[in-house]
């Protein structure tokens, strides 16, 4: 689970560097997205 969350956080930080409203917002969105991706792929495969 942690690799998905970390990958989402890294992607969110990169996006936050380019697109407003900033790092923290996109970091949180990326982390939550990574968690949800892990839950989705964990149950499907």
Buried (B, 14 or more C-beta within 10 A) or exposed (E): EEEBBEBBBBBBBBBBEEEEEEEEBBBBBBBBBBBEBBEEEEEEE
